[in-house]
Amino acid sequence: MALNKKVTIPLILIILASLAGGGWYAWQHKGHDHAPENKAPLGKQLYTCPMHPFILKDKPGTCPICAMELVKKIDAAPVDGGTRTPEQKKQADMLGHVSLSPTQRVMANVATLEAKQGILNKEINAVGIVQYDQSRQAKVTAWTAGRIDRLHVNTVGAYVSKSRPVAEVYSPDLLATQQEYLLAIRSREQLKNSPIPSISQNGEGLVASARQRLMLFGVKESQIAELEKAGKPNIRLPIYTPLSGVVIEKMVQQGQYVNAGEVLFNIADLSRVWVEIDVFENEVPFIRVGQQVEIRSAGDHSVASRGRINFIYPFHDPKTHTVKARVEMPNPGFMLKPDMFVNAIIRVPQVKGIIIPMTAVIDTGKRQVVWVETSPGMFEPRDVQVGERVDDKLQILSGIKPGERVAVSGGYLIDSESQLKGGGGTDHSQHGGGKPEDRTKPVPAKKKDPLNMDDMKM
């Protein structure tokens, strides 16, 4: 029994020591003797998800999480410590690209627009007031003293025609002048057969003198012809307006006595009107006579009329710092009423080139970047050179070509996704802002992290 104890105890101690040594050796070589099982064979191409880089597959497909198209995984280090292969360079260039699925585009509110050649117009906005065309206004006056026996126009706003009388007046002086004219005609008939030339000529002179007096009283040629045909004076003489238009002021009543030269009506032709617009003094150098102006009434912005500037007033208003410009324009249907406030837009062409919305350009302070959709769902960053800017439009001098589609909304979200992917967004040289040699420099291999999930294969 004592012998067994002497043999058993040393044997147990030897076994424990062996186990302890083996455990220590295994702990010292943990993670060094065997490669991870999830590592792909050397040189084999892997595909990963831009949004979930821990997703690795050995063939193209879609991400099981976001259903996004898988892209080729870029090797961290160049082959054999040398320069990159053409394939690696192509992959490095694609690092800044961002691929979006249709669902992601909708969620990120990404909208694109085709870049086109165009003219950048400067818009000058002004306010104005509709006025009467002063060249189309007239006054109807009494050419002789008398009584208004009949008034054919009784209200302001009535339309009158120059071919129809507006009133009929009785005038003793006009009646006497008509009688003199008829008497002169009869005398001419009696004296024209006289053998004495001076007497026959006097008859013609009397008729011409009486005719002149009638015309000075406002009697028309047609009325004089009717007087000759009737052979007796007209008690009531019709009064006509010099132009067709709308009565804007009425100053007499039927039966009223008027004096010679007294105004009976004010008439305005509203088929054409003036619009006097106020242009701020810093925008006056951009306007000139002959420019087209778009006029929209303050009440209905959907209806637009067009006219042209025919005069720029040589006065400056020191209170509003504006200069008035007169726009002459047609007024079909009398849609523009005098004293109505309107909005005026003057478009001044400035430069030609590729025109895109201002929202398409991401300005970092040193660079301007535009995201271009190179293929459906694939966006590439481009450095652009910006020219003139007018309102919400920009002129692009270089960086994009006509016909390419640019992201006009959601550009910042695309840029953020590029940074999450590792493309660097607008702050890295992968977008073309850095030097060409910097883009081809080898990228140092990352230090192995036992908790890194980049090589996780699903």
C-alpha positions as CSV (number, residue, x, y, z in Angstrom):
1,M,0.0,0.0,0.0
2,A,2.8,2.3,0.8
3,L,4.5,1.4,-2.4
4,N,1.4,2.3,-4.5
5,K,1.2,5.7,-2.8
6,K,4.9,6.4,-3.7
7,V,4.3,5.6,-7.4
8,T,0.8,7.2,-7.8
9,I,1.7,10.7,-6.3
10,P,4.7,11.4,-8.6
11,L,2.7,10.1,-11.6
12,I,-0.1,12.5,-10.9
13,L,2.3,15.4,-10.5
14,I,4.0,14.6,-13.8
15,I,0.6,14.5,-15.6
16,L,-0.4,17.9,-14.1
17,A,2.9,19.4,-15.1
18,S,2.5,18.2,-18.7
19,L,-1.0,19.6,-19.0
20,A,0.1,22.9,-17.6
21,G,3.0,23.1,-20.1
22,G,0.8,22.2,-23.0
23,G,-1.8,24.8,-22.1
24,W,0.9,27.5,-21.8
25,Y,2.3,26.5,-25.2
26,A,-1.1,26.6,-26.8
27,W,-1.8,30.0,-25.3
28,Q,1.5,31.4,-26.6
29,H,0.8,30.3,-30.2
30,K,-2.9,31.1,-30.3
31,G,-3.9,32.9,-33.5
32,H,-0.4,32.4,-35.0
33,D,-0.2,28.8,-36.1
34,H,-3.4,28.6,-38.2
35,A,-5.1,31.1,-40.5
36,P,-8.8,31.9,-39.8
37,E,-11.2,29.6,-41.5
38,N,-13.2,32.5,-42.9
39,K,-10.3,33.8,-44.9
40,A,-10.6,33.4,-48.7
41,P,-7.8,31.8,-50.7
42,L,-5.0,34.1,-51.6
43,G,-5.7,36.2,-54.7
44,K,-9.4,35.4,-54.8
45,Q,-11.7,38.4,-55.6
46,L,-14.2,39.2,-52.9
47,Y,-17.4,41.3,-53.1
48,T,-18.6,43.5,-50.3
49,C,-21.5,45.9,-49.5
50,P,-20.7,49.6,-49.5
51,M,-23.1,50.2,-46.6
52,H,-22.1,47.0,-44.7
53,P,-18.4,46.4,-45.2
54,F,-18.4,43.3,-43.0
55,I,-20.5,41.5,-45.6
56,L,-18.1,39.5,-47.9
57,K,-19.0,37.1,-50.7
58,D,-17.0,35.3,-53.3
59,K,-19.4,36.2,-56.2
60,P,-21.5,39.2,-57.2
61,G,-24.9,39.6,-55.8
62,T,-27.0,41.7,-53.4
63,C,-26.5,42.5,-49.8
64,P,-28.7,40.4,-47.6
65,I,-29.3,43.4,-45.3
66,C,-30.1,46.3,-47.6
67,A,-30.4,44.6,-51.0
68,M,-27.7,46.9,-52.4
69,E,-25.5,45.7,-55.3
70,L,-22.2,44.2,-54.0
71,V,-19.0,45.8,-55.3
72,K,-15.5,44.4,-55.6
73,K,-13.5,44.6,-52.4
74,I,-10.4,46.8,-52.8
75,D,-7.1,45.2,-51.6
76,A,-5.5,47.3,-48.9
77,A,-1.9,46.9,-50.1
78,P,-0.4,46.7,-53.6
79,V,0.8,43.3,-54.9
80,D,4.3,42.4,-53.7
81,G,4.7,45.8,-52.1
82,G,5.1,47.5,-55.5
83,T,2.8,49.7,-57.5
84,R,-0.8,48.9,-58.0
85,T,-2.0,46.8,-60.8
86,P,-4.4,48.3,-63.4
87,E,-7.3,46.5,-61.7
88,Q,-6.3,47.9,-58.3
89,K,-6.1,51.4,-59.9
90,K,-9.5,51.0,-61.4
91,Q,-10.9,49.8,-58.0
92,A,-9.2,52.8,-56.3
93,D,-10.8,55.2,-58.7
94,M,-14.2,53.5,-58.0
95,L,-13.7,54.1,-54.3
96,G,-15.3,57.5,-54.5
97,H,-18.3,56.3,-56.4
98,V,-21.6,55.7,-54.6
99,S,-24.2,53.2,-55.7
100,L,-27.8,53.7,-54.6
101,S,-30.7,51.3,-55.0
102,P,-34.1,52.7,-56.1
103,T,-35.3,52.5,-52.5
104,Q,-32.3,54.4,-51.2
105,R,-32.8,57.1,-53.8
106,V,-36.4,57.6,-52.7
107,M,-35.5,57.7,-49.0
108,A,-32.6,60.1,-49.6
109,N,-34.8,62.3,-52.0
110,V,-32.2,62.2,-54.7
111,A,-33.3,63.9,-57.9
112,T,-31.2,64.4,-61.0
113,L,-31.3,66.8,-63.9
114,E,-29.6,66.8,-67.3
115,A,-26.9,69.5,-67.7
116,K,-27.7,71.6,-70.8
117,Q,-26.2,74.5,-72.7
118,G,-28.2,77.6,-72.1
119,I,-28.2,81.3,-71.4
120,L,-28.0,82.6,-67.9
121,N,-30.6,85.4,-67.6
122,K,-30.5,88.0,-64.9
123,E,-34.0,88.6,-63.6
124,I,-34.9,92.1,-62.6
125,N,-38.1,92.2,-60.5
126,A,-40.0,95.5,-60.1
127,V,-43.4,96.7,-59.2
128,G,-45.5,99.1,-61.4
129,I,-48.8,100.9,-61.8
130,V,-51.0,100.8,-64.9
131,Q,-51.5,104.2,-66.4
132,Y,-53.5,105.7,-69.3
133,D,-51.6,106.0,-72.6
134,Q,-51.4,109.7,-72.8
135,S,-51.2,109.6,-76.5
136,R,-54.6,107.9,-76.6
137,Q,-56.6,110.4,-74.4
138,A,-58.9,113.2,-75.6
139,K,-61.3,115.8,-74.3
140,V,-64.7,116.5,-75.9
141,T,-65.3,120.3,-75.7
142,A,-68.0,122.7,-76.7
143,W,-66.7,124.7,-79.7
144,T,-69.5,127.2,-79.3
145,A,-71.7,128.4,-76.5
146,G,-75.1,126.8,-76.3
147,R,-77.5,124.4,-74.6
148,I,-77.1,120.6,-74.4
149,D,-80.4,119.5,-75.8
150,R,-79.6,115.8,-76.0
151,L,-77.0,113.7,-74.2
152,H,-76.2,110.3,-75.7
153,V,-73.7,109.3,-73.0
154,N,-75.0,109.3,-69.4
155,T,-72.5,107.3,-67.4
156,V,-68.8,107.1,-66.8
157,G,-67.2,104.0,-68.2
158,A,-69.4,103.9,-71.2
159,Y,-67.8,103.1,-74.5
160,V,-68.1,105.7,-77.2
161,S,-67.2,105.7,-80.9
162,K,-65.9,108.6,-82.9
163,S,-68.4,107.7,-85.6
164,R,-71.4,108.3,-83.3
165,P,-72.4,111.7,-81.6
166,V,-72.1,111.9,-77.8
167,A,-74.4,115.0,-77.5
168,E,-76.4,117.5,-79.5
169,V,-76.2,121.2,-78.8
170,Y,-78.4,124.2,-79.7
171,S,-76.4,127.3,-80.3
172,P,-77.8,130.6,-81.7
173,D,-74.4,131.6,-83.0
174,L,-74.0,128.3,-84.9
175,L,-77.6,128.6,-86.2
176,A,-76.8,132.1,-87.6
177,T,-73.6,130.9,-89.2
178,Q,-75.5,128.1,-91.0
179,Q,-77.9,130.6,-92.3
180,E,-75.0,132.8,-93.5
181,Y,-73.5,129.8,-95.3
182,L,-76.8,129.0,-97.1
183,L,-77.2,132.7,-98.1
184,A,-73.6,132.7,-99.4
185,I,-74.4,129.7,-101.6
186,R,-77.5,131.3,-103.1
187,S,-75.5,134.5,-103.7
188,R,-72.8,132.6,-105.4
189,E,-75.4,131.1,-107.8
190,Q,-76.7,134.5,-108.6
191,L,-73.3,136.2,-109.1
192,K,-71.5,133.4,-111.0
193,N,-73.1,134.5,-114.3
194,S,-72.0,138.1,-113.9
195,P,-69.8,139.4,-116.8
196,I,-67.7,141.2,-114.2
197,P,-65.0,138.8,-113.0
198,S,-64.6,140.5,-109.6
199,I,-68.3,140.1,-108.8
200,S,-68.3,136.4,-109.7
201,Q,-65.2,135.8,-107.5
202,N,-66.8,137.6,-104.6
203,G,-69.5,135.0,-104.6
204,E,-66.9,132.2,-104.2
205,G,-65.2,134.2,-101.4
206,L,-68.4,134.6,-99.4
207,V,-69.0,130.8,-99.5
208,A,-65.5,130.0,-98.5
209,S,-65.6,132.5,-95.6
210,A,-68.9,131.1,-94.2
211,R,-67.6,127.5,-94.7
212,Q,-64.5,128.4,-92.7
213,R,-66.6,129.8,-89.8
214,L,-68.7,126.5,-89.6
215,M,-65.5,124.4,-89.5
216,L,-64.2,126.6,-86.6
217,F,-67.4,125.8,-84.7
218,G,-66.6,122.1,-85.0
219,V,-68.9,121.3,-87.9
220,K,-67.5,118.4,-90.0
221,E,-67.3,118.2,-93.8
222,S,-70.0,115.7,-93.9
223,Q,-72.3,117.9,-91.8
224,I,-71.7,120.8,-94.2
225,A,-72.6,118.6,-97.1
226,E,-75.8,117.6,-95.4
227,L,-76.5,121.3,-94.8
228,E,-76.1,122.1,-98.5
229,K,-78.3,119.2,-99.4
230,A,-81.1,120.1,-97.0
231,G,-81.0,123.8,-97.8
232,K,-82.0,124.7,-94.2
233,P,-80.1,125.1,-91.0
234,N,-79.9,122.3,-88.4
235,I,-81.2,123.5,-85.0
236,R,-79.3,120.8,-83.0
237,L,-75.7,120.2,-84.1
238,P,-74.2,116.8,-83.2
239,I,-71.0,116.7,-81.2
240,Y,-68.5,113.9,-81.9
241,T,-65.5,112.6,-79.9
242,P,-62.1,112.7,-81.6
243,L,-61.3,109.0,-80.8
244,S,-63.1,105.9,-79.7
245,G,-62.7,104.8,-76.1
246,V,-64.1,104.8,-72.6
247,V,-65.6,107.8,-70.9
248,I,-63.4,108.4,-67.8
249,E,-65.0,111.7,-66.8
250,K,-68.4,113.3,-67.5
251,M,-68.9,117.0,-66.7
252,V,-72.3,118.0,-68.1
253,Q,-76.0,117.1,-67.8
254,Q,-78.7,117.3,-70.4
255,G,-80.2,120.8,-70.6
256,Q,-77.1,122.4,-69.2
257,Y,-75.8,125.6,-70.9
258,V,-72.1,125.5,-71.7
259,N,-69.6,128.1,-72.9
260,A,-67.2,127.9,-75.8
261,G,-64.2,125.7,-74.9
262,E,-65.9,124.0,-71.9
263,V,-65.0,120.3,-71.5
264,L,-67.9,117.9,-71.8
265,F,-66.2,114.5,-71.5
266,N,-62.8,113.0,-71.0
267,I,-62.2,109.9,-73.2
268,A,-59.4,107.3,-73.0
269,D,-58.5,104.5,-75.4
270,L,-57.7,101.5,-73.2
271,S,-56.8,99.1,-76.0
272,R,-53.1,100.1,-75.2
273,V,-51.9,101.2,-71.8
274,W,-48.7,102.3,-70.1
275,V,-47.1,100.6,-67.1
276,E,-44.7,102.7,-65.1
277,I,-42.3,100.4,-63.2
278,D,-39.9,101.3,-60.4
279,V,-36.4,99.9,-61.0
280,F,-33.8,100.1,-58.2
281,E,-30.8,102.3,-59.0
282,N,-28.3,99.4,-58.9
283,E,-30.3,97.6,-61.6
284,V,-30.8,100.6,-63.9
285,P,-27.6,99.9,-65.9
286,F,-29.1,96.5,-67.0
287,I,-32.3,98.0,-68.6
288,R,-32.6,99.8,-71.9
289,V,-35.2,101.0,-74.4
290,G,-36.7,98.1,-76.4
291,Q,-36.3,95.4,-73.8
292,Q,-39.2,93.0,-73.4
293,V,-41.0,93.1,-70.0
294,E,-43.3,90.5,-68.6
295,I,-46.2,92.0,-66.6
296,R,-48.3,90.0,-64.1
297,S,-51.2,91.5,-62.2
298,A,-51.0,91.3,-58.5
299,G,-54.4,89.7,-58.3
300,D,-53.8,86.9,-60.8
301,H,-50.1,85.8,-61.3
302,S,-51.1,83.1,-63.8
303,V,-52.0,85.7,-66.5
304,A,-49.0,87.3,-68.1
305,S,-48.8,90.1,-70.7
306,R,-45.7,91.3,-72.5
307,G,-44.7,94.8,-73.5
308,R,-41.5,96.8,-74.3
309,I,-39.8,99.6,-72.5
310,N,-40.2,102.7,-74.7
311,F,-38.9,105.3,-72.3
312,I,-36.7,105.6,-69.2
313,Y,-37.4,108.7,-67.1
314,P,-34.4,110.9,-66.4
315,F,-35.4,111.3,-62.8
316,H,-34.3,109.6,-59.6
317,D,-36.6,109.2,-56.6
318,P,-34.4,109.9,-53.5
319,K,-36.9,108.3,-51.1
320,T,-37.2,104.9,-52.8
321,H,-33.9,105.0,-54.7
322,T,-35.6,104.0,-57.9
323,V,-35.9,105.2,-61.5
324,K,-39.2,104.9,-63.4
325,A,-39.3,103.1,-66.8
326,R,-42.4,103.2,-69.0
327,V,-43.6,100.1,-70.7
328,E,-46.1,100.3,-73.6
329,M,-48.2,97.3,-74.1
330,P,-51.5,96.0,-75.6
331,N,-54.4,95.5,-73.3
332,P,-56.8,92.9,-74.9
333,G,-60.0,92.5,-73.1
334,F,-59.1,95.5,-70.9
335,M,-57.5,93.1,-68.4
336,L,-55.2,95.8,-67.1
337,K,-57.1,98.6,-65.4
338,P,-55.6,102.0,-64.7
339,D,-54.1,102.5,-61.3
340,M,-53.7,98.7,-60.9
341,F,-50.6,97.4,-59.2
342,V,-48.6,94.9,-61.2
343,N,-45.4,92.9,-61.0
344,A,-42.8,93.3,-63.7
345,I,-40.0,90.9,-64.7
346,I,-37.1,91.9,-67.0
347,R,-34.9,89.1,-68.2
348,V,-31.4,90.3,-69.2
349,P,-29.3,87.6,-71.0
350,Q,-25.7,87.7,-69.7
351,V,-23.6,84.6,-70.4
352,K,-23.8,81.3,-72.3
353,G,-22.6,77.9,-71.1
354,I,-23.6,74.8,-69.1
355,I,-26.3,75.9,-66.7
356,I,-27.3,73.9,-63.6
357,P,-29.2,74.7,-60.4
358,M,-27.2,76.0,-57.5
359,T,-28.3,73.1,-55.3
360,A,-26.3,70.7,-57.4
361,V,-23.0,72.1,-56.3
362,I,-21.4,71.3,-52.9
363,D,-19.1,74.2,-52.0
364,T,-16.4,73.2,-49.4
365,G,-14.7,76.6,-49.5
366,K,-11.8,75.5,-51.6
367,R,-13.5,73.2,-54.1
368,Q,-16.9,72.9,-55.8
369,V,-18.1,69.3,-56.3
370,V,-21.0,67.9,-58.3
371,W,-22.3,64.4,-58.1
372,V,-22.8,63.0,-61.7
373,E,-24.9,59.9,-62.4
374,T,-22.6,57.9,-64.7
375,S,-24.9,54.9,-64.9
376,P,-28.3,54.2,-63.3
377,G,-27.9,54.3,-59.6
378,M,-24.1,55.0,-59.7
379,F,-22.8,58.5,-58.8
380,E,-19.4,59.9,-59.4
381,P,-18.0,63.1,-57.8
382,R,-16.6,65.7,-60.1
383,D,-14.7,68.9,-59.3
384,V,-16.2,71.8,-61.3
385,Q,-15.2,75.4,-62.0
386,V,-18.1,77.7,-61.4
387,G,-18.6,80.9,-63.4
388,E,-21.4,83.4,-63.1
389,R,-24.3,83.0,-60.7
390,V,-27.7,84.5,-61.2
391,D,-30.4,83.8,-58.6
392,D,-30.5,80.0,-58.2
393,K,-28.6,79.2,-61.4
394,L,-24.9,78.6,-61.9
395,Q,-22.7,78.6,-65.0
396,I,-20.2,75.7,-65.1
397,L,-17.0,76.4,-66.9
398,S,-15.4,72.9,-66.6
399,G,-15.9,69.5,-64.9
400,I,-19.1,68.3,-66.6
401,K,-20.4,68.0,-70.2
402,P,-23.8,68.7,-71.7
403,G,-26.1,65.7,-71.5
404,E,-24.7,64.3,-68.2
405,R,-27.1,64.0,-65.3
406,V,-26.3,65.7,-62.0
407,A,-27.8,65.3,-58.6
408,V,-29.8,68.5,-57.8
409,S,-31.1,67.3,-54.5
410,G,-29.7,64.8,-52.0
411,G,-26.1,65.6,-52.9
412,Y,-25.0,66.0,-49.3
413,L,-26.5,62.6,-48.4
414,I,-24.6,61.0,-51.3
415,D,-21.4,62.7,-50.1
416,S,-22.0,61.4,-46.5
417,E,-22.5,57.9,-47.8
418,S,-19.3,58.2,-49.8
419,Q,-17.4,59.1,-46.6
420,L,-19.0,56.1,-44.7
421,K,-17.9,53.9,-47.6
422,G,-14.4,55.2,-47.3
423,G,-14.4,57.3,-50.5
424,G,-13.7,60.4,-48.4
425,G,-16.5,62.5,-49.8
426,T,-15.6,66.1,-50.6
427,D,-12.6,66.1,-48.3
428,H,-10.3,63.6,-50.0
429,S,-8.3,63.4,-53.2
430,Q,-10.4,60.5,-54.6
431,H,-12.7,63.2,-56.0
432,G,-10.0,64.6,-58.2
433,G,-9.0,67.4,-55.9
434,G,-5.7,66.0,-54.9
435,K,-2.5,65.5,-56.9
436,P,-2.5,62.6,-59.4
437,E,0.6,61.1,-57.8
438,D,-1.2,61.0,-54.4
439,R,-3.9,58.8,-55.9
440,T,-1.5,56.2,-57.1
441,K,0.6,55.9,-53.9
442,P,0.5,52.5,-52.1
443,V,-1.9,52.4,-49.2
444,P,-0.2,50.9,-46.1
445,A,-1.7,47.7,-44.8
446,K,-3.8,47.9,-41.7
447,K,-2.6,46.5,-38.5
448,K,-4.4,43.3,-37.7
449,D,-7.1,43.7,-35.2
450,P,-8.4,40.5,-33.6
451,L,-11.9,42.1,-33.3
452,N,-12.0,43.4,-36.9
453,M,-15.1,42.1,-38.7
454,D,-14.1,43.3,-42.2
455,D,-13.2,39.8,-43.3
456,M,-16.4,38.3,-42.0
457,K,-17.9,36.1,-44.8
458,M,-21.6,35.5,-45.1
